[in-house]
Amino acid sequence: MIPYGRQLISNDDIAEVVEVLKSDFLTQGPRTPQFEEAVAAYVGAKYGIAVNSATSALHIACLVAGLGPGDVLWTSPNSFVASSNCGLYCGASVDFVDIDPNTLNISIESLKLKLEDAEKKGKLPKVVIPVHFAGQSCDMQAIGDLGKQYGFKIIEDASHAIGGRWDGVSIGSCIYSDMTVFSFHPVKIITTGEGGLITTNNSEFAEKLILLRTHGITRDQAKMRFPSDHGWYYEQQSLGFNYRITEMQAALGLSQLKKLDQFVATRHKLAKRYDELINDLPISLPWSDPRSFSAYHLYVIQVKYGELYFRDKIFHRLRGKGIFVNLHYIPIHTQPYYQSMGFKCGDFPVAEKYAQCALTLPMYPALSENEQDVVIKELRECFV
Ligand SMILES: *Cc1c(COP(=O)(O)O)cnc(C)c1O
């Protein structure tokens, strides 16, 4: 079986995790702050806060952005459900902005129009979550300008995008946003098994995120309302969660981070091979903005020609051959849970049309060229 994505774990990763298992701390030890500092330094942000998943990261980032009941969060329909569920966790309502057919990211034009309309109706979003689909950054400068103009907070969902850049600036530096969220699920660029991390340059946000990760509890004398000399004293100051990452995960993350650039380079090499070896087929290949250096989480083709449902036929045929192609994504608003909130098929037509012809081909650093050739051969046979 050839999956669409998977981790690449080497002996040095394993050794780092084993080291932690023999140490005093399995959680709340030194590896977590080391990992946080290393990721923050890599992307050029002041603070990094590691948690147990990107989903948890999105949740507490929304809380810190002040999102609550009566507020609205906007995101892209072409994403994993976590990008919008985080708004619902906070008791806010969510809405979507349709995508750009080239970048497959949130459309800046649609965002502008929707903001103008929302301003007239007095229903501006409190938070906008741009998603860097497949690893290619959204135009963050444009979104940052709109954020200033309309007063919304920006949380980048960079679950696909660590190691990528926009205009030479690392994704996660938060130059045009309030916070950026990364995922370390095994199919993503680097992994900690499960895990996520938030970067920010705002010290107040960083402090609040640290509190929310651990039950809203602080043990820092300087931050207490009722400072005490008792060693046993701690204070719960807000309603937080247990969203901590373990030391084993942080150690794995530190070890994987060393290989991040190499992983992204391999992804580019494989993507280039696909570009060259299937460009004669009646499909469209991924489009790259010249300002973008993508982390290339996904290689998505679009089957725009041929009979209706031809994509589905290709999908089933390849899966039948043990090639685990996939679809990224079923538009979030078409999920039954979202339809029960009033969203309908047809609400975001560009994302829906795209989802009918998209197909994610296997691509990950452990994919050999021989395996890639098998994928290419089987794909070509779908068109003869
Ligand atoms: C994977 C993913 C998430 C969720 O990440 P977890 O770490 O699995 O919680 C959120 N958003 C996007 C776009 C993702 O791809």
The ligand as a Tripos MOL2 file, in Angstrom:
@<TRIPOS>MOLECULE
LIG
   15    15     1     0     0
SMALL
NO_CHARGES

@<TRIPOS>ATOM
      1 C1         -4.2740   18.3740   10.2800 C.3       1 LIG1
      2 C2         -4.9910   19.6830   10.2750 C.ar      1 LIG1
      3 C3         -5.5540   20.2290   11.4350 C.ar      1 LIG1
      4 C4         -5.6420   19.4820   12.7280 C.3       1 LIG1
      5 O1         -4.4280   19.0580   13.1780 O.3       1 LIG1
      6 P1         -4.3170   18.0460   14.4070 P.3       1 LIG1
      7 O2         -2.9070   18.2300   14.8770 O.co2     1 LIG1
      8 O3         -4.5880   16.6830   13.8610 O.co2     1 LIG1
      9 O4         -5.3200   18.4440   15.4340 O.co2     1 LIG1
     10 C5         -6.1190   21.4920   11.3560 C.ar      1 LIG1
     11 N1         -6.1520   22.1750   10.1970 N.ar      1 LIG1
     12 C6         -5.6430   21.6720    9.0620 C.ar      1 LIG1
     13 C7         -5.6820   22.4900    7.8190 C.3       1 LIG1
     14 C8         -5.0630   20.4060    9.0610 C.ar      1 LIG1
     15 O5         -4.5900   19.8910    7.9230 O.3       1 LIG1
@<TRIPOS>BOND
     1     1     2 1
     2     2     3 ar
     3     2    14 ar
     4     3     4 1
     5     3    10 ar
     6     4     5 1
     7     5     6 1
     8     6     7 2
     9     6     8 1
    10     6     9 1
    11    10    11 ar
    12    11    12 ar
    13    12    13 1
    14    12    14 ar
    15    14    15 1
@<TRIPOS>SUBSTRUCTURE
     1 LIG1         1 GROUP 0 **** ****
